[in-house]
């Protein structure tokens, strides 16, 4: 099974993947196979020890070695660089008439970093924020946060993380319309948006008093476009390793999501 072609792996990922300073350099063929095995785990959600080495490699190789390379590439920010380069090279495929922001809570079965019990989900979860374009192409994500916090927890730090990704791929925030649900309805976040030239279109929270007394900008027609990020999250759930978190390291979990972003966008712009 391969959901990412060898050509895309060779041309769009391998140039960004680091190799160890010691020992023999891996061949292009072996590197491609290692990435295919990582993508296999992303798609199926199988344990690392269950990845089918023999299906992708003709010679003996261990699942520990595959995980070792994945872990190093996470630490070296290789997946982030590969993702940002892909988006930067294909900005013409994006619809930036508006962007959408929302948060996700993912159940975590093994615990680990950035995990805590969330009463609403009756489970230990990890929270993360994401931004997508008007077509539902996921553009940026914040670092994972403990699931017992709401979406506005340390919003300035997490929002700036995502805006840095947009800046890295050459997307200007000046004059950008951004939809967000009522969970983001607060003066602090609106002010933060205006600082970066973003026009926030945030659904007014009914818990904050009579809506007729509020004078903040809100366009209900534009807000309808926000549903595309819900569709994007539902699409990500097709990758079983993202449906339930098993990665204990927060960085490894974050980069697995970036790989999901990469695979999804690649399939849209490079159809088989």
Backbone torsions as a table, in degrees:
resi	resn	phi	psi	omega
1	UNK	NA	130.5	177.5
2	UNK	-141.0	120.6	178.5
3	UNK	-103.9	0.8	176.8
4	UNK	-135.6	120.3	-174.1
5	UNK	-66.9	154.9	178.2
6	UNK	-60.7	-36.2	-179.1
7	UNK	-64.0	-42.1	178.7
8	UNK	-65.5	-41.7	178.0
9	UNK	-60.7	-46.5	-178.2
10	UNK	-64.0	-45.3	-171.3
11	UNK	-89.1	-28.7	-172.7
12	UNK	-110.6	-17.9	-179.5
13	UNK	-114.5	-46.6	-175.0
14	UNK	-55.4	-38.4	-179.9
15	UNK	-59.6	-17.6	-176.4
16	UNK	-104.9	-3.3	-175.7
17	UNK	-91.8	124.0	-178.1
18	UNK	-77.4	157.8	173.8
19	UNK	-122.1	152.2	-178.8
20	UNK	-62.5	150.6	-179.3
21	UNK	-76.1	-22.7	-179.6
22	UNK	-109.7	155.8	177.4
23	UNK	83.2	173.1	-178.1
24	UNK	-69.3	146.8	176.8
25	UNK	-74.7	139.2	178.2
26	UNK	-73.8	142.8	177.1
27	UNK	-72.1	161.0	177.3
28	UNK	-59.0	-41.0	-179.3
29	UNK	-60.9	-43.0	-179.2
30	UNK	-69.5	-39.5	177.8
31	UNK	-61.1	-41.6	177.6
32	UNK	-60.7	-43.9	-179.7
33	UNK	-63.0	-40.5	179.2
34	UNK	-62.9	-44.1	178.4
35	UNK	-63.9	-40.4	178.3
36	UNK	-59.9	-38.8	179.2
37	UNK	-68.7	-37.5	176.6
38	UNK	-65.6	-41.8	178.3
39	UNK	-66.6	-35.1	176.5
40	UNK	-59.5	-45.3	178.9
41	UNK	-65.1	-39.3	177.0
42	UNK	-56.1	-45.1	-175.7
43	UNK	-72.8	-44.9	-172.4
44	UNK	-90.8	-25.1	-176.6
45	UNK	76.0	12.3	-178.9
46	UNK	-67.2	161.7	174.9
47	UNK	-66.3	152.7	178.4
48	UNK	-56.5	-38.1	-177.9
49	UNK	-69.1	-11.9	-177.5
50	UNK	-102.1	1.7	-179.9
51	UNK	-63.2	138.7	-172.3
52	UNK	-81.9	81.7	-177.5
53	UNK	-53.9	-46.6	-176.2
54	UNK	-63.8	-21.3	-179.7
55	UNK	-75.2	-24.2	-175.3
56	UNK	-117.9	-12.4	-179.0
57	UNK	-131.4	141.7	-180.0
58	UNK	-87.1	-15.1	-178.4
59	UNK	-118.7	158.7	-178.7
60	UNK	-58.8	140.2	178.1
61	UNK	-157.5	151.2	-174.9
62	UNK	-104.2	150.1	176.2
63	UNK	-65.3	-29.0	178.0
64	UNK	-62.4	-36.4	179.3
65	UNK	-68.8	-39.3	177.2
66	UNK	-61.2	-47.1	179.3
67	UNK	-63.9	-37.5	178.1
68	UNK	-57.1	-45.3	-179.8
69	UNK	-67.7	-42.2	178.7
70	UNK	-60.4	-44.1	-178.7
71	UNK	-63.3	-42.4	178.8
72	UNK	-65.0	-41.5	179.9
73	UNK	-65.4	-30.6	173.9
74	UNK	-67.1	-46.7	-178.7
75	UNK	-64.4	-31.7	-179.4
76	UNK	-89.0	4.3	179.3
77	UNK	60.2	28.9	-178.6
78	UNK	-67.8	-40.4	-179.5
79	UNK	-65.7	-39.3	178.1
80	UNK	-62.0	-44.4	-179.5
81	UNK	-65.8	-42.2	177.9
82	UNK	-62.2	-41.1	179.5
83	UNK	-65.9	-48.0	-178.1
84	UNK	-63.0	-37.6	179.3
85	UNK	-66.0	-41.7	179.0
86	UNK	-60.2	-45.3	-179.6
87	UNK	-67.1	-43.9	-179.1
88	UNK	-60.1	-37.3	-178.8
89	UNK	-77.2	-13.4	-175.3
90	UNK	-129.6	34.1	-179.6
91	UNK	-61.9	-25.5	-179.8
92	UNK	-67.7	-13.5	179.0
93	UNK	-87.8	-6.8	-176.5
94	UNK	-91.2	154.7	173.5
95	UNK	-114.7	101.5	-176.7
96	UNK	-101.8	25.2	174.2
97	UNK	-62.6	-25.3	170.1
98	UNK	-161.1	159.5	171.9
99	UNK	-123.6	159.7	-177.1
100	UNK	-124.1	141.3	177.7
101	UNK	-127.0	139.4	178.5
102	UNK	-159.4	167.6	178.8
103	UNK	-114.6	156.9	177.1
104	UNK	-126.5	149.3	173.1
105	UNK	-120.8	117.1	-176.4
106	UNK	-109.8	125.4	176.9
107	UNK	-60.5	139.4	178.9
108	UNK	-118.8	121.4	-175.0
109	UNK	-92.0	-20.1	-175.3
110	UNK	-111.0	2.5	-176.2
111	UNK	71.2	-153.9	179.0
112	UNK	113.0	-162.5	-177.5
113	UNK	-73.1	147.3	177.2
114	UNK	55.9	45.7	178.7
115	UNK	-131.8	136.4	175.7
116	UNK	-157.7	160.1	-178.4
117	UNK	-72.3	131.0	175.7
118	UNK	-114.9	120.1	-174.8
119	UNK	-63.2	-38.7	-177.4
120	UNK	-62.9	-33.5	179.9
121	UNK	-94.3	-9.1	-176.9
122	UNK	52.4	42.3	-178.3
123	UNK	-162.6	161.9	170.6
124	UNK	-76.3	130.6	-174.9
125	UNK	-137.0	166.7	172.3
126	UNK	-121.1	136.7	-179.3
127	UNK	-108.7	144.3	175.8
128	UNK	-152.4	148.0	176.3
129	UNK	-102.2	150.1	178.4
130	UNK	-140.2	156.2	174.6
131	UNK	-125.7	136.2	175.6
132	UNK	-131.1	166.1	177.7
133	UNK	-85.5	-171.7	-176.1
134	UNK	-74.0	-9.5	176.0
135	UNK	-97.0	-6.2	-177.9
136	UNK	92.2	14.3	175.6
137	UNK	-79.7	116.8	-179.3
138	UNK	-70.9	127.4	-172.5
139	UNK	-106.6	-35.8	-174.3
140	UNK	-156.1	154.5	177.1
141	UNK	-139.1	151.5	176.1
142	UNK	-87.3	162.9	175.2
143	UNK	-63.8	148.4	-178.6
144	UNK	-60.1	146.7	178.8
145	UNK	-131.0	155.8	178.1
146	UNK	-59.9	140.0	-173.3
147	UNK	-73.0	-7.2	178.3
148	UNK	-83.8	4.2	176.6
149	UNK	-104.6	150.8	176.3
150	UNK	-82.4	177.7	-174.4
151	UNK	-65.9	-19.8	-178.1
152	UNK	-90.7	1.7	-179.9
153	UNK	-66.0	124.3	-177.9
154	UNK	47.8	45.0	-173.8
155	UNK	-61.6	-35.3	-178.8
156	UNK	-62.4	-45.9	-179.4
157	UNK	-63.4	-47.9	-175.5
158	UNK	-71.1	-35.4	178.6
159	UNK	-65.5	-41.7	179.1
160	UNK	-65.6	-33.3	175.6
161	UNK	-58.9	-46.0	-178.7
162	UNK	-70.1	-38.9	179.1
163	UNK	-66.1	-31.1	176.5
164	UNK	-63.7	-39.4	176.5
165	UNK	-63.1	-44.1	178.2
166	UNK	-60.0	-40.9	178.5
167	UNK	-63.9	-40.9	-178.1
168	UNK	-63.2	-30.8	-179.1
169	UNK	-94.5	2.8	175.6
170	UNK	86.2	22.7	177.8
171	UNK	-96.2	117.2	179.3
172	UNK	-79.6	138.2	178.9
173	UNK	-91.9	-8.0	-176.9
174	UNK	-67.2	116.8	179.5
175	UNK	81.6	9.9	-177.8
176	UNK	-79.8	127.5	175.0
177	UNK	-82.7	133.1	-179.6
178	UNK	-131.2	122.9	176.3
179	UNK	-90.0	141.0	175.3
180	UNK	-151.6	151.1	-176.8
181	UNK	-79.5	-179.6	-172.9
182	UNK	-64.5	-17.4	177.9
183	UNK	-65.6	-17.0	179.8
184	UNK	-103.1	11.1	-177.4
185	UNK	-79.0	90.2	175.0
186	UNK	-153.3	152.0	-176.8
187	UNK	-62.8	-36.7	-178.5
188	UNK	-60.4	-44.5	-177.5
189	UNK	-72.2	-39.3	177.7
190	UNK	-60.4	-44.7	178.9
191	UNK	-60.9	-40.4	179.0
192	UNK	-61.5	-42.4	178.6
193	UNK	-60.8	-46.8	-178.0
194	UNK	-63.0	-31.4	178.6
195	UNK	-61.0	-29.3	-178.6
196	UNK	-103.4	12.7	177.4
197	UNK	77.2	11.1	-179.5
198	UNK	-87.2	136.9	177.2
199	UNK	-96.8	106.4	-176.3
200	UNK	-79.9	128.0	174.6
201	UNK	-112.9	84.0	-171.6
202	UNK	-105.9	128.8	177.9
203	UNK	-61.0	131.4	-177.3
204	UNK	-71.8	134.2	-177.6
205	UNK	-83.4	119.7	-177.6
206	UNK	-64.4	-19.5	-179.5
207	UNK	-75.0	-8.5	-176.1
208	UNK	-101.6	28.0	175.0
209	UNK	103.8	-173.1	-177.1
210	UNK	-66.3	121.4	-176.8
211	UNK	-66.9	-25.9	-179.1
212	UNK	-69.9	-16.8	179.0
213	UNK	-90.7	-0.9	-177.8
214	UNK	-95.0	143.4	-178.9
215	UNK	-120.1	13.2	177.3
216	UNK	-68.2	149.1	179.3
217	UNK	-65.7	131.6	173.2
218	UNK	-153.5	123.2	179.3
219	UNK	-110.5	103.8	-176.4
220	UNK	-64.1	-30.1	179.8
221	UNK	-69.5	-45.2	176.9
222	UNK	-63.1	-35.9	-177.3
223	UNK	-63.0	-25.9	-179.7
224	UNK	-61.8	-23.9	179.1
225	UNK	-67.9	-15.0	-177.1
226	UNK	-62.6	-20.5	-177.7
227	UNK	-61.7	-20.7	-177.5
228	UNK	-65.6	-28.0	179.2
229	UNK	-74.0	-30.0	173.9
230	UNK	-65.3	-40.1	177.0
231	UNK	-65.1	-37.9	179.5
232	UNK	-64.0	-41.8	178.2
233	UNK	-64.7	-39.9	178.7
234	UNK	-64.2	-37.9	177.3
235	UNK	-64.5	-40.1	179.1
236	UNK	-61.5	-29.6	179.7
237	UNK	-64.5	-15.1	176.1
238	UNK	-67.5	-19.9	175.1
239	UNK	-92.2	104.1	-167.6
240	UNK	-62.7	-25.3	177.7
241	UNK	-71.0	-14.9	178.2
242	UNK	-100.5	-17.1	-179.2
243	UNK	-68.4	-40.3	175.4
244	UNK	-131.8	131.4	-177.4
245	UNK	-83.4	128.0	173.1
246	UNK	-118.7	-14.1	179.4
247	UNK	-70.1	129.2	-178.8
248	UNK	-82.3	-33.3	179.3
249	UNK	-82.1	131.5	-179.3
250	UNK	-61.7	-38.7	-178.8
251	UNK	-65.5	-40.1	179.3
252	UNK	-65.6	-37.4	177.9
253	UNK	-67.2	-44.5	178.9
254	UNK	-58.4	-46.3	-177.3
255	UNK	-71.4	-27.9	174.5
256	UNK	-64.5	-36.3	175.2
257	UNK	-66.4	-41.5	177.4
258	UNK	-60.9	-38.2	177.2
259	UNK	-63.9	-38.0	174.7
260	UNK	-62.2	-41.3	175.6
261	UNK	-58.6	-45.4	-176.5
262	UNK	-61.9	-48.2	-178.4
263	UNK	-61.8	-44.4	-177.8
264	UNK	-63.6	-45.0	-179.9
265	UNK	-67.8	-38.8	178.9
266	UNK	-60.4	-40.9	-178.7
267	UNK	-67.0	-27.1	179.2
268	UNK	-77.6	-40.1	-174.3
269	UNK	-94.9	-17.5	177.1
270	UNK	-127.0	66.1	-178.4
271	UNK	-64.2	147.1	179.3
272	UNK	-68.0	NA	NA
